[in-house]
Amino acid sequence: MLRLFTIEKFSEESGYSPDAIRSKIKGGDWLEGQVWIKAPDGRILIDTEGYEAWATGQTVALSPGANAASK
């Protein structure tokens, strides 16, 4: 099973609209390197393990190079 999904595919699987996902990213609710990453081609990918940790209130270690200054 894949771990990383585009916003559109994650929307289909999670029930969050693409706009709600983008809002959580822009608002800093979902941290870069934890719940989402930017792929080498510039697309945003949602990390399902990071999302599950966020949804259950668990903390996730930042990936190398992640934006620790995010909200």
HELIX and SHEET records of a PDB file:
HELIX    1   1 ILE A    7  SER A   14  1                                   8    
HELIX    2   2 PRO A   18  LYS A   26  1                                   9    
HELIX    3   3 THR A   48  ALA A   55  1                                   8    
SHEET    1   A 3 LEU A   4  THR A   6  0                                        
SHEET    2   A 3 ILE A  44  ASP A  47 -1                                        
SHEET    3   A 3 TRP A  36  LYS A  38 -1                                        
END                                                                             
